[in-house]
Amino acid sequence: VEPGSAASLAGILKALKQGRVEKNSLVVAVLTGHGLKDPDLAIKSSANIYKVSSQKQEVFDLVKRLINHED
């Protein structure tokens, strides 16, 4: 993983230490070294595109549906 991408993992660890993330929570982070964090490249490379607003609950609901293979 490249350093800029590793920042997401560092942020998760910091949030865990601060008590902002509960132990054993499901957390998603993008860790890449080859460009998938570039939105345009990710869209071109993805079979499924899901658009949601920046509302936290809408993002959580989509992630939950995808984890449960409901979509």
CHARMM internal coordinates of N, CA and C (Angstrom, degrees):
IC EDIT
DIST 1 N 1 CA 1.4477
DIST 1 CA 1 C 1.5298
ANGL 1 N 1 CA 1 C 108.09
DIST 1 C 2 N 1.3218
ANGL 1 CA 1 C 2 N 115.82
DIHE 1 N 1 CA 1 C 2 N 144.48
DIST 2 N 2 CA 1.4591
ANGL 1 C 2 N 2 CA 118.43
DIHE 1 CA 1 C 2 N 2 CA -179.95
DIST 2 CA 2 C 1.5307
ANGL 2 N 2 CA 2 C 109.79
DIHE 1 C 2 N 2 CA 2 C -88.30
DIST 2 C 3 N 1.3429
ANGL 2 CA 2 C 3 N 118.20
DIHE 2 N 2 CA 2 C 3 N 157.64
DIST 3 N 3 CA 1.4756
ANGL 2 C 3 N 3 CA 121.71
DIHE 2 CA 2 C 3 N 3 CA -172.09
DIST 3 CA 3 C 1.5272
ANGL 3 N 3 CA 3 C 115.05
DIHE 2 C 3 N 3 CA 3 C -55.70
DIST 3 C 4 N 1.3188
ANGL 3 CA 3 C 4 N 118.73
DIHE 3 N 3 CA 3 C 4 N -42.17
DIST 4 N 4 CA 1.4597
ANGL 3 C 4 N 4 CA 119.89
DIHE 3 CA 3 C 4 N 4 CA -179.31
DIST 4 CA 4 C 1.5154
ANGL 4 N 4 CA 4 C 112.08
DIHE 3 C 4 N 4 CA 4 C -62.57
DIST 4 C 5 N 1.3054
ANGL 4 CA 4 C 5 N 116.71
DIHE 4 N 4 CA 4 C 5 N -36.71
DIST 5 N 5 CA 1.4546
ANGL 4 C 5 N 5 CA 121.39
DIHE 4 CA 4 C 5 N 5 CA 179.42
DIST 5 CA 5 C 1.5311
ANGL 5 N 5 CA 5 C 110.86
DIHE 4 C 5 N 5 CA 5 C -72.83
DIST 5 C 6 N 1.3071
ANGL 5 CA 5 C 6 N 117.26
DIHE 5 N 5 CA 5 C 6 N -33.42
DIST 6 N 6 CA 1.4599
ANGL 5 C 6 N 6 CA 121.36
DIHE 5 CA 5 C 6 N 6 CA -179.65
DIST 6 CA 6 C 1.5293
ANGL 6 N 6 CA 6 C 111.66
DIHE 5 C 6 N 6 CA 6 C -66.32
DIST 6 C 7 N 1.3225
ANGL 6 CA 6 C 7 N 117.76
DIHE 6 N 6 CA 6 C 7 N -16.72
DIST 7 N 7 CA 1.4638
ANGL 6 C 7 N 7 CA 121.28
DIHE 6 CA 6 C 7 N 7 CA 178.71
DIST 7 CA 7 C 1.5315
ANGL 7 N 7 CA 7 C 111.00
DIHE 6 C 7 N 7 CA 7 C -60.28
DIST 7 C 8 N 1.3357
ANGL 7 CA 7 C 8 N 117.72
DIHE 7 N 7 CA 7 C 8 N -32.67
DIST 8 N 8 CA 1.4671
ANGL 7 C 8 N 8 CA 119.25
DIHE 7 CA 7 C 8 N 8 CA 179.68
DIST 8 CA 8 C 1.5340
ANGL 8 N 8 CA 8 C 110.40
DIHE 7 C 8 N 8 CA 8 C -65.29
DIST 8 C 9 N 1.3125
ANGL 8 CA 8 C 9 N 117.43
DIHE 8 N 8 CA 8 C 9 N -38.54
DIST 9 N 9 CA 1.4587
ANGL 8 C 9 N 9 CA 120.54
DIHE 8 CA 8 C 9 N 9 CA 177.46
DIST 9 CA 9 C 1.5268
ANGL 9 N 9 CA 9 C 110.40
DIHE 8 C 9 N 9 CA 9 C -68.09
DIST 9 C 10 N 1.3100
ANGL 9 CA 9 C 10 N 117.11
DIHE 9 N 9 CA 9 C 10 N -41.26
DIST 10 N 10 CA 1.4689
ANGL 9 C 10 N 10 CA 120.96
DIHE 9 CA 9 C 10 N 10 CA 177.58
DIST 10 CA 10 C 1.5235
ANGL 10 N 10 CA 10 C 110.48
DIHE 9 C 10 N 10 CA 10 C -60.27
DIST 10 C 11 N 1.3268
ANGL 10 CA 10 C 11 N 116.25
DIHE 10 N 10 CA 10 C 11 N -39.62
DIST 11 N 11 CA 1.4623
ANGL 10 C 11 N 11 CA 119.97
DIHE 10 CA 10 C 11 N 11 CA 178.35
DIST 11 CA 11 C 1.5141
ANGL 11 N 11 CA 11 C 112.41
DIHE 10 C 11 N 11 CA 11 C -64.75
DIST 11 C 12 N 1.3196
ANGL 11 CA 11 C 12 N 116.69
DIHE 11 N 11 CA 11 C 12 N -38.89
DIST 12 N 12 CA 1.4642
ANGL 11 C 12 N 12 CA 120.60
DIHE 11 CA 11 C 12 N 12 CA 177.63
DIST 12 CA 12 C 1.5276
ANGL 12 N 12 CA 12 C 110.24
DIHE 11 C 12 N 12 CA 12 C -64.67
DIST 12 C 13 N 1.3201
ANGL 12 CA 12 C 13 N 116.87
DIHE 12 N 12 CA 12 C 13 N -44.79
DIST 13 N 13 CA 1.4742
ANGL 12 C 13 N 13 CA 120.25
DIHE 12 CA 12 C 13 N 13 CA 179.41
DIST 13 CA 13 C 1.5274
ANGL 13 N 13 CA 13 C 111.15
DIHE 12 C 13 N 13 CA 13 C -62.40
DIST 13 C 14 N 1.3305
ANGL 13 CA 13 C 14 N 116.82
DIHE 13 N 13 CA 13 C 14 N -40.50
DIST 14 N 14 CA 1.4618
ANGL 13 C 14 N 14 CA 120.89
DIHE 13 CA 13 C 14 N 14 CA 178.54
DIST 14 CA 14 C 1.5290
ANGL 14 N 14 CA 14 C 110.28
DIHE 13 C 14 N 14 CA 14 C -64.41
DIST 14 C 15 N 1.3329
ANGL 14 CA 14 C 15 N 116.90
DIHE 14 N 14 CA 14 C 15 N -45.22
DIST 15 N 15 CA 1.4610
ANGL 14 C 15 N 15 CA 120.93
DIHE 14 CA 14 C 15 N 15 CA 179.13
DIST 15 CA 15 C 1.5329
ANGL 15 N 15 CA 15 C 111.11
DIHE 14 C 15 N 15 CA 15 C -62.11
DIST 15 C 16 N 1.3222
ANGL 15 CA 15 C 16 N 116.96
DIHE 15 N 15 CA 15 C 16 N -37.14
DIST 16 N 16 CA 1.4629
ANGL 15 C 16 N 16 CA 121.38
DIHE 15 CA 15 C 16 N 16 CA 177.32
DIST 16 CA 16 C 1.5294
ANGL 16 N 16 CA 16 C 110.39
DIHE 15 C 16 N 16 CA 16 C -63.14
DIST 16 C 17 N 1.3393
ANGL 16 CA 16 C 17 N 116.52
DIHE 16 N 16 CA 16 C 17 N -46.79
DIST 17 N 17 CA 1.4761
ANGL 16 C 17 N 17 CA 120.82
DIHE 16 CA 16 C 17 N 17 CA 179.51
DIST 17 CA 17 C 1.5228
ANGL 17 N 17 CA 17 C 111.85
DIHE 16 C 17 N 17 CA 17 C -63.34
DIST 17 C 18 N 1.3363
ANGL 17 CA 17 C 18 N 116.66
DIHE 17 N 17 CA 17 C 18 N -32.80
DIST 18 N 18 CA 1.4702
ANGL 17 C 18 N 18 CA 120.91
DIHE 17 CA 17 C 18 N 18 CA -179.40
DIST 18 CA 18 C 1.5285
ANGL 18 N 18 CA 18 C 112.00
DIHE 17 C 18 N 18 CA 18 C -81.98
DIST 18 C 19 N 1.3178
ANGL 18 CA 18 C 19 N 117.10
DIHE 18 N 18 CA 18 C 19 N -4.61
DIST 19 N 19 CA 1.4527
ANGL 18 C 19 N 19 CA 120.55
DIHE 18 CA 18 C 19 N 19 CA -179.48
DIST 19 CA 19 C 1.5222
ANGL 19 N 19 CA 19 C 113.68
DIHE 18 C 19 N 19 CA 19 C 80.61
DIST 19 C 20 N 1.3251
ANGL 19 CA 19 C 20 N 116.69
DIHE 19 N 19 CA 19 C 20 N 12.91
DIST 20 N 20 CA 1.4672
ANGL 19 C 20 N 20 CA 120.75
DIHE 19 CA 19 C 20 N 20 CA -179.87
DIST 20 CA 20 C 1.5271
ANGL 20 N 20 CA 20 C 111.64
DIHE 19 C 20 N 20 CA 20 C -83.78
DIST 20 C 21 N 1.3389
ANGL 20 CA 20 C 21 N 116.79
DIHE 20 N 20 CA 20 C 21 N -14.77
DIST 21 N 21 CA 1.4608
ANGL 20 C 21 N 21 CA 123.29
DIHE 20 CA 20 C 21 N 21 CA 175.95
DIST 21 CA 21 C 1.5213
ANGL 21 N 21 CA 21 C 106.78
DIHE 20 C 21 N 21 CA 21 C -127.08
DIST 21 C 22 N 1.3144
ANGL 21 CA 21 C 22 N 116.23
DIHE 21 N 21 CA 21 C 22 N 128.73
DIST 22 N 22 CA 1.4575
ANGL 21 C 22 N 22 CA 119.78
DIHE 21 CA 21 C 22 N 22 CA -179.37
DIST 22 CA 22 C 1.5222
ANGL 22 N 22 CA 22 C 111.02
DIHE 21 C 22 N 22 CA 22 C -75.59
DIST 22 C 23 N 1.3342
ANGL 22 CA 22 C 23 N 116.35
DIHE 22 N 22 CA 22 C 23 N 146.07
DIST 23 N 23 CA 1.4615
ANGL 22 C 23 N 23 CA 120.33
DIHE 22 CA 22 C 23 N 23 CA 174.90
DIST 23 CA 23 C 1.5170
ANGL 23 N 23 CA 23 C 109.31
DIHE 22 C 23 N 23 CA 23 C -57.38
DIST 23 C 24 N 1.3225
ANGL 23 CA 23 C 24 N 115.96
DIHE 23 N 23 CA 23 C 24 N 145.27
DIST 24 N 24 CA 1.4679
ANGL 23 C 24 N 24 CA 124.65
DIHE 23 CA 23 C 24 N 24 CA 179.79
DIST 24 CA 24 C 1.5269
ANGL 24 N 24 CA 24 C 113.71
DIHE 23 C 24 N 24 CA 24 C 67.21
DIST 24 C 25 N 1.3346
ANGL 24 CA 24 C 25 N 117.28
DIHE 24 N 24 CA 24 C 25 N 15.01
DIST 25 N 25 CA 1.4643
ANGL 24 C 25 N 25 CA 120.62
DIHE 24 CA 24 C 25 N 25 CA 174.91
DIST 25 CA 25 C 1.5192
ANGL 25 N 25 CA 25 C 109.49
DIHE 24 C 25 N 25 CA 25 C -75.46
DIST 25 C 26 N 1.3256
ANGL 25 CA 25 C 26 N 115.65
DIHE 25 N 25 CA 25 C 26 N 154.02
DIST 26 N 26 CA 1.4557
ANGL 25 C 26 N 26 CA 120.94
DIHE 25 CA 25 C 26 N 26 CA 174.05
DIST 26 CA 26 C 1.5244
ANGL 26 N 26 CA 26 C 107.46
DIHE 25 C 26 N 26 CA 26 C -86.47
DIST 26 C 27 N 1.3247
ANGL 26 CA 26 C 27 N 116.22
DIHE 26 N 26 CA 26 C 27 N 121.53
DIST 27 N 27 CA 1.4544
ANGL 26 C 27 N 27 CA 121.97
DIHE 26 CA 26 C 27 N 27 CA -178.32
DIST 27 CA 27 C 1.5254
ANGL 27 N 27 CA 27 C 108.18
DIHE 26 C 27 N 27 CA 27 C -129.55
DIST 27 C 28 N 1.3309
ANGL 27 CA 27 C 28 N 116.40
DIHE 27 N 27 CA 27 C 28 N 139.46
DIST 28 N 28 CA 1.4598
ANGL 27 C 28 N 28 CA 121.41
DIHE 27 CA 27 C 28 N 28 CA -179.53
DIST 28 CA 28 C 1.5192
ANGL 28 N 28 CA 28 C 108.86
DIHE 27 C 28 N 28 CA 28 C -115.70
DIST 28 C 29 N 1.3281
ANGL 28 CA 28 C 29 N 116.30
DIHE 28 N 28 CA 28 C 29 N 133.44
DIST 29 N 29 CA 1.4642
ANGL 28 C 29 N 29 CA 122.09
DIHE 28 CA 28 C 29 N 29 CA 176.91
DIST 29 CA 29 C 1.5194
ANGL 29 N 29 CA 29 C 108.53
DIHE 28 C 29 N 29 CA 29 C -139.05
DIST 29 C 30 N 1.3167
ANGL 29 CA 29 C 30 N 115.34
DIHE 29 N 29 CA 29 C 30 N 144.80
DIST 30 N 30 CA 1.4593
ANGL 29 C 30 N 30 CA 120.19
DIHE 29 CA 29 C 30 N 30 CA 176.83
DIST 30 CA 30 C 1.5238
ANGL 30 N 30 CA 30 C 108.12
DIHE 29 C 30 N 30 CA 30 C -91.08
DIST 30 C 31 N 1.3235
ANGL 30 CA 30 C 31 N 116.36
DIHE 30 N 30 CA 30 C 31 N 118.77
DIST 31 N 31 CA 1.4683
ANGL 30 C 31 N 31 CA 122.82
DIHE 30 CA 30 C 31 N 31 CA 177.60
DIST 31 CA 31 C 1.5203
ANGL 31 N 31 CA 31 C 106.77
DIHE 30 C 31 N 31 CA 31 C -123.68
DIST 31 C 32 N 1.3081
ANGL 31 CA 31 C 32 N 116.03
DIHE 31 N 31 CA 31 C 32 N 111.91
DIST 32 N 32 CA 1.4531
ANGL 31 C 32 N 32 CA 119.44
DIHE 31 CA 31 C 32 N 32 CA -176.00
DIST 32 CA 32 C 1.5209
ANGL 32 N 32 CA 32 C 110.19
DIHE 31 C 32 N 32 CA 32 C -148.96
DIST 32 C 33 N 1.2641
ANGL 32 CA 32 C 33 N 115.28
DIHE 32 N 32 CA 32 C 33 N 161.49
DIST 33 N 33 CA 1.4490
ANGL 32 C 33 N 33 CA 120.95
DIHE 32 CA 32 C 33 N 33 CA 176.43
DIST 33 CA 33 C 1.5106
ANGL 33 N 33 CA 33 C 111.32
DIHE 32 C 33 N 33 CA 33 C -133.35
DIST 33 C 34 N 1.3323
ANGL 33 CA 33 C 34 N 117.05
DIHE 33 N 33 CA 33 C 34 N 9.31
DIST 34 N 34 CA 1.4558
ANGL 33 C 34 N 34 CA 117.88
DIHE 33 CA 33 C 34 N 34 CA -174.38
DIST 34 CA 34 C 1.5256
ANGL 34 N 34 CA 34 C 114.59
DIHE 33 C 34 N 34 CA 34 C -132.93
DIST 34 C 35 N 1.3180
ANGL 34 CA 34 C 35 N 118.65
DIHE 34 N 34 CA 34 C 35 N 23.35
DIST 35 N 35 CA 1.4452
ANGL 34 C 35 N 35 CA 120.00
DIHE 34 CA 34 C 35 N 35 CA 170.41
DIST 35 CA 35 C 1.5108
ANGL 35 N 35 CA 35 C 117.64
DIHE 34 C 35 N 35 CA 35 C 102.73
DIST 35 C 36 N 1.3226
ANGL 35 CA 35 C 36 N 119.90
DIHE 35 N 35 CA 35 C 36 N -4.04
DIST 36 N 36 CA 1.4604
ANGL 35 C 36 N 36 CA 119.51
DIHE 35 CA 35 C 36 N 36 CA -178.49
DIST 36 CA 36 C 1.5198
ANGL 36 N 36 CA 36 C 113.06
DIHE 35 C 36 N 36 CA 36 C -68.58
DIST 36 C 37 N 1.3297
ANGL 36 CA 36 C 37 N 117.28
DIHE 36 N 36 CA 36 C 37 N -13.90
DIST 37 N 37 CA 1.4588
ANGL 36 C 37 N 37 CA 118.67
DIHE 36 CA 36 C 37 N 37 CA 175.51
DIST 37 CA 37 C 1.5225
ANGL 37 N 37 CA 37 C 110.79
DIHE 36 C 37 N 37 CA 37 C -78.68
DIST 37 C 38 N 1.3184
ANGL 37 CA 37 C 38 N 118.16
DIHE 37 N 37 CA 37 C 38 N -8.50
DIST 38 N 38 CA 1.4595
ANGL 37 C 38 N 38 CA 123.33
DIHE 37 CA 37 C 38 N 38 CA 174.15
DIST 38 CA 38 C 1.5229
ANGL 38 N 38 CA 38 C 107.65
DIHE 37 C 38 N 38 CA 38 C -76.32
DIST 38 C 39 N 1.3412
ANGL 38 CA 38 C 39 N 118.68
DIHE 38 N 38 CA 38 C 39 N 112.54
DIST 39 N 39 CA 1.4686
ANGL 38 C 39 N 39 CA 120.42
DIHE 38 CA 38 C 39 N 39 CA -174.51
DIST 39 CA 39 C 1.5257
ANGL 39 N 39 CA 39 C 114.32
DIHE 38 C 39 N 39 CA 39 C -54.76
DIST 39 C 40 N 1.3183
ANGL 39 CA 39 C 40 N 117.95
DIHE 39 N 39 CA 39 C 40 N -42.45
DIST 40 N 40 CA 1.4635
ANGL 39 C 40 N 40 CA 119.37
DIHE 39 CA 39 C 40 N 40 CA -178.69
DIST 40 CA 40 C 1.5242
ANGL 40 N 40 CA 40 C 111.65
DIHE 39 C 40 N 40 CA 40 C -64.49
DIST 40 C 41 N 1.3249
ANGL 40 CA 40 C 41 N 117.19
DIHE 40 N 40 CA 40 C 41 N -42.75
DIST 41 N 41 CA 1.4620
ANGL 40 C 41 N 41 CA 120.53
DIHE 40 CA 40 C 41 N 41 CA 178.37
DIST 41 CA 41 C 1.5261
ANGL 41 N 41 CA 41 C 110.84
DIHE 40 C 41 N 41 CA 41 C -66.57
DIST 41 C 42 N 1.3324
ANGL 41 CA 41 C 42 N 117.04
DIHE 41 N 41 CA 41 C 42 N -40.47
DIST 42 N 42 CA 1.4652
ANGL 41 C 42 N 42 CA 120.41
DIHE 41 CA 41 C 42 N 42 CA 179.12
DIST 42 CA 42 C 1.5206
ANGL 42 N 42 CA 42 C 110.62
DIHE 41 C 42 N 42 CA 42 C -62.52
DIST 42 C 43 N 1.3274
ANGL 42 CA 42 C 43 N 117.65
DIHE 42 N 42 CA 42 C 43 N -41.89
DIST 43 N 43 CA 1.4641
ANGL 42 C 43 N 43 CA 121.19
DIHE 42 CA 42 C 43 N 43 CA 179.42
DIST 43 CA 43 C 1.5215
ANGL 43 N 43 CA 43 C 110.70
DIHE 42 C 43 N 43 CA 43 C -63.70
DIST 43 C 44 N 1.3313
ANGL 43 CA 43 C 44 N 116.74
DIHE 43 N 43 CA 43 C 44 N -44.02
DIST 44 N 44 CA 1.4620
ANGL 43 C 44 N 44 CA 120.52
DIHE 43 CA 43 C 44 N 44 CA 179.66
DIST 44 CA 44 C 1.5250
ANGL 44 N 44 CA 44 C 111.65
DIHE 43 C 44 N 44 CA 44 C -64.15
DIST 44 C 45 N 1.3302
ANGL 44 CA 44 C 45 N 117.41
DIHE 44 N 44 CA 44 C 45 N -30.58
DIST 45 N 45 CA 1.4592
ANGL 44 C 45 N 45 CA 122.28
DIHE 44 CA 44 C 45 N 45 CA -175.00
DIST 45 CA 45 C 1.5255
ANGL 45 N 45 CA 45 C 113.91
DIHE 44 C 45 N 45 CA 45 C -91.17
DIST 45 C 46 N 1.3059
ANGL 45 CA 45 C 46 N 117.50
DIHE 45 N 45 CA 45 C 46 N -10.50
DIST 46 N 46 CA 1.4575
ANGL 45 C 46 N 46 CA 121.16
DIHE 45 CA 45 C 46 N 46 CA -172.88
DIST 46 CA 46 C 1.5185
ANGL 46 N 46 CA 46 C 112.19
DIHE 45 C 46 N 46 CA 46 C -94.01
DIST 46 C 47 N 1.3247
ANGL 46 CA 46 C 47 N 115.90
DIHE 46 N 46 CA 46 C 47 N 140.61
DIST 47 N 47 CA 1.4591
ANGL 46 C 47 N 47 CA 121.09
DIHE 46 CA 46 C 47 N 47 CA 176.22
DIST 47 CA 47 C 1.5270
ANGL 47 N 47 CA 47 C 110.38
DIHE 46 C 47 N 47 CA 47 C -78.01
DIST 47 C 48 N 1.3280
ANGL 47 CA 47 C 48 N 116.92
DIHE 47 N 47 CA 47 C 48 N -34.16
DIST 48 N 48 CA 1.4670
ANGL 47 C 48 N 48 CA 122.10
DIHE 47 CA 47 C 48 N 48 CA -178.28
DIST 48 CA 48 C 1.5229
ANGL 48 N 48 CA 48 C 109.98
DIHE 47 C 48 N 48 CA 48 C -121.09
DIST 48 C 49 N 1.3130
ANGL 48 CA 48 C 49 N 116.29
DIHE 48 N 48 CA 48 C 49 N 128.63
DIST 49 N 49 CA 1.4516
ANGL 48 C 49 N 49 CA 121.68
DIHE 48 CA 48 C 49 N 49 CA 177.14
DIST 49 CA 49 C 1.5276
ANGL 49 N 49 CA 49 C 107.39
DIHE 48 C 49 N 49 CA 49 C -113.35
DIST 49 C 50 N 1.3082
ANGL 49 CA 49 C 50 N 117.01
DIHE 49 N 49 CA 49 C 50 N 127.80
DIST 50 N 50 CA 1.4564
ANGL 49 C 50 N 50 CA 122.35
DIHE 49 CA 49 C 50 N 50 CA 178.31
DIST 50 CA 50 C 1.5183
ANGL 50 N 50 CA 50 C 107.84
DIHE 49 C 50 N 50 CA 50 C -118.99
DIST 50 C 51 N 1.3190
ANGL 50 CA 50 C 51 N 115.97
DIHE 50 N 50 CA 50 C 51 N 123.83
DIST 51 N 51 CA 1.4608
ANGL 50 C 51 N 51 CA 120.52
DIHE 50 CA 50 C 51 N 51 CA 179.48
DIST 51 CA 51 C 1.5132
ANGL 51 N 51 CA 51 C 109.11
DIHE 50 C 51 N 51 CA 51 C -107.27
DIST 51 C 52 N 1.3247
ANGL 51 CA 51 C 52 N 115.32
DIHE 51 N 51 CA 51 C 52 N 128.41
DIST 52 N 52 CA 1.4636
ANGL 51 C 52 N 52 CA 121.24
DIHE 51 CA 51 C 52 N 52 CA 176.39
DIST 52 CA 52 C 1.5184
ANGL 52 N 52 CA 52 C 107.72
DIHE 51 C 52 N 52 CA 52 C -136.36
DIST 52 C 53 N 1.3119
ANGL 52 CA 52 C 53 N 115.73
DIHE 52 N 52 CA 52 C 53 N 161.35
DIST 53 N 53 CA 1.4568
ANGL 52 C 53 N 53 CA 119.97
DIHE 52 CA 52 C 53 N 53 CA 175.46
DIST 53 CA 53 C 1.5296
ANGL 53 N 53 CA 53 C 108.71
DIHE 52 C 53 N 53 CA 53 C -75.11
DIST 53 C 54 N 1.2918
ANGL 53 CA 53 C 54 N 116.24
DIHE 53 N 53 CA 53 C 54 N -179.39
DIST 54 N 54 CA 1.4688
ANGL 53 C 54 N 54 CA 119.39
DIHE 53 CA 53 C 54 N 54 CA 178.50
DIST 54 CA 54 C 1.5224
ANGL 54 N 54 CA 54 C 111.65
DIHE 53 C 54 N 54 CA 54 C -86.39
DIST 54 C 55 N 1.3258
ANGL 54 CA 54 C 55 N 117.11
DIHE 54 N 54 CA 54 C 55 N 8.26
DIST 55 N 55 CA 1.4667
ANGL 54 C 55 N 55 CA 120.87
DIHE 54 CA 54 C 55 N 55 CA 177.98
DIST 55 CA 55 C 1.5283
ANGL 55 N 55 CA 55 C 109.34
DIHE 54 C 55 N 55 CA 55 C -69.90
DIST 55 C 56 N 1.3185
ANGL 55 CA 55 C 56 N 115.47
DIHE 55 N 55 CA 55 C 56 N 125.65
DIST 56 N 56 CA 1.4636
ANGL 55 C 56 N 56 CA 121.14
DIHE 55 CA 55 C 56 N 56 CA -174.92
DIST 56 CA 56 C 1.5271
ANGL 56 N 56 CA 56 C 112.16
DIHE 55 C 56 N 56 CA 56 C -54.34
DIST 56 C 57 N 1.3225
ANGL 56 CA 56 C 57 N 118.56
DIHE 56 N 56 CA 56 C 57 N -43.91
DIST 57 N 57 CA 1.4566
ANGL 56 C 57 N 57 CA 120.57
DIHE 56 CA 56 C 57 N 57 CA -176.81
DIST 57 CA 57 C 1.5234
ANGL 57 N 57 CA 57 C 111.56
DIHE 56 C 57 N 57 CA 57 C -65.23
DIST 57 C 58 N 1.3282
ANGL 57 CA 57 C 58 N 117.71
DIHE 57 N 57 CA 57 C 58 N -37.01
DIST 58 N 58 CA 1.4592
ANGL 57 C 58 N 58 CA 120.48
DIHE 57 CA 57 C 58 N 58 CA 178.84
DIST 58 CA 58 C 1.5301
ANGL 58 N 58 CA 58 C 110.96
DIHE 57 C 58 N 58 CA 58 C -65.46
DIST 58 C 59 N 1.3204
ANGL 58 CA 58 C 59 N 116.94
DIHE 58 N 58 CA 58 C 59 N -39.63
DIST 59 N 59 CA 1.4665
ANGL 58 C 59 N 59 CA 120.92
DIHE 58 CA 58 C 59 N 59 CA 177.45
DIST 59 CA 59 C 1.5236
ANGL 59 N 59 CA 59 C 109.80
DIHE 58 C 59 N 59 CA 59 C -66.27
DIST 59 C 60 N 1.3435
ANGL 59 CA 59 C 60 N 117.43
DIHE 59 N 59 CA 59 C 60 N -45.57
DIST 60 N 60 CA 1.4655
ANGL 59 C 60 N 60 CA 121.21
DIHE 59 CA 59 C 60 N 60 CA 178.56
DIST 60 CA 60 C 1.5268
ANGL 60 N 60 CA 60 C 111.13
DIHE 59 C 60 N 60 CA 60 C -58.83
DIST 60 C 61 N 1.3404
ANGL 60 CA 60 C 61 N 116.17
DIHE 60 N 60 CA 60 C 61 N -43.65
DIST 61 N 61 CA 1.4701
ANGL 60 C 61 N 61 CA 119.60
DIHE 60 CA 60 C 61 N 61 CA -179.07
DIST 61 CA 61 C 1.5263
ANGL 61 N 61 CA 61 C 111.25
DIHE 60 C 61 N 61 CA 61 C -62.29
DIST 61 C 62 N 1.3341
ANGL 61 CA 61 C 62 N 117.69
DIHE 61 N 61 CA 61 C 62 N -41.36
DIST 62 N 62 CA 1.4605
ANGL 61 C 62 N 62 CA 120.70
DIHE 61 CA 61 C 62 N 62 CA 178.75
DIST 62 CA 62 C 1.5285
ANGL 62 N 62 CA 62 C 110.97
DIHE 61 C 62 N 62 CA 62 C -64.54
DIST 62 C 63 N 1.3264
ANGL 62 CA 62 C 63 N 116.64
DIHE 62 N 62 CA 62 C 63 N -46.31
DIST 63 N 63 CA 1.4703
ANGL 62 C 63 N 63 CA 120.00
DIHE 62 CA 62 C 63 N 63 CA -179.86
DIST 63 CA 63 C 1.5256
ANGL 63 N 63 CA 63 C 110.11
DIHE 62 C 63 N 63 CA 63 C -60.65
DIST 63 C 64 N 1.3179
ANGL 63 CA 63 C 64 N 117.14
DIHE 63 N 63 CA 63 C 64 N -42.41
DIST 64 N 64 CA 1.4719
ANGL 63 C 64 N 64 CA 120.94
DIHE 63 CA 63 C 64 N 64 CA 179.32
DIST 64 CA 64 C 1.5298
ANGL 64 N 64 CA 64 C 110.33
DIHE 63 C 64 N 64 CA 64 C -62.08
DIST 64 C 65 N 1.3536
ANGL 64 CA 64 C 65 N 117.32
DIHE 64 N 64 CA 64 C 65 N -44.30
DIST 65 N 65 CA 1.4710
ANGL 64 C 65 N 65 CA 120.18
DIHE 64 CA 64 C 65 N 65 CA 178.64
DIST 65 CA 65 C 1.5239
ANGL 65 N 65 CA 65 C 111.09
DIHE 64 C 65 N 65 CA 65 C -61.24
DIST 65 C 66 N 1.3363
ANGL 65 CA 65 C 66 N 116.91
DIHE 65 N 65 CA 65 C 66 N -41.61
DIST 66 N 66 CA 1.4525
ANGL 65 C 66 N 66 CA 120.04
DIHE 65 CA 65 C 66 N 66 CA -179.08
DIST 66 CA 66 C 1.5242
ANGL 66 N 66 CA 66 C 112.34
DIHE 65 C 66 N 66 CA 66 C -67.88
DIST 66 C 67 N 1.3245
ANGL 66 CA 66 C 67 N 116.37
DIHE 66 N 66 CA 66 C 67 N -39.53
DIST 67 N 67 CA 1.4684
ANGL 66 C 67 N 67 CA 120.75
DIHE 66 CA 66 C 67 N 67 CA 177.93
DIST 67 CA 67 C 1.5254
ANGL 67 N 67 CA 67 C 110.21
DIHE 66 C 67 N 67 CA 67 C -62.85
DIST 67 C 68 N 1.3236
ANGL 67 CA 67 C 68 N 115.98
DIHE 67 N 67 CA 67 C 68 N -37.95
DIST 68 N 68 CA 1.4708
ANGL 67 C 68 N 68 CA 121.19
DIHE 67 CA 67 C 68 N 68 CA -179.24
DIST 68 CA 68 C 1.5226
ANGL 68 N 68 CA 68 C 112.51
DIHE 67 C 68 N 68 CA 68 C -86.27
DIST 68 C 69 N 1.3383
ANGL 68 CA 68 C 69 N 116.56
DIHE 68 N 68 CA 68 C 69 N 7.17
DIST 69 N 69 CA 1.4720
ANGL 68 C 69 N 69 CA 122.36
DIHE 68 CA 68 C 69 N 69 CA 179.27
DIST 69 CA 69 C 1.5226
ANGL 69 N 69 CA 69 C 112.08
DIHE 68 C 69 N 69 CA 69 C 55.72
DIST 69 C 70 N 1.3347
ANGL 69 CA 69 C 70 N 116.65
DIHE 69 N 69 CA 69 C 70 N 39.01
DIST 70 N 70 CA 1.4527
ANGL 69 C 70 N 70 CA 121.87
DIHE 69 CA 69 C 70 N 70 CA 179.76
DIST 70 CA 70 C 1.5250
ANGL 70 N 70 CA 70 C 112.15
DIHE 69 C 70 N 70 CA 70 C -92.03
DIST 70 C 71 N 1.3074
ANGL 70 CA 70 C 71 N 117.99
DIHE 70 N 70 CA 70 C 71 N -2.58
DIST 71 N 71 CA 1.4581
ANGL 70 C 71 N 71 CA 120.90
DIHE 70 CA 70 C 71 N 71 CA -176.43
DIST 71 CA 71 C 1.5079
ANGL 71 N 71 CA 71 C 111.65
DIHE 70 C 71 N 71 CA 71 C -132.39
END
COOR INIT
IC SEED 1 N 1 CA 1 C
IC BUILD
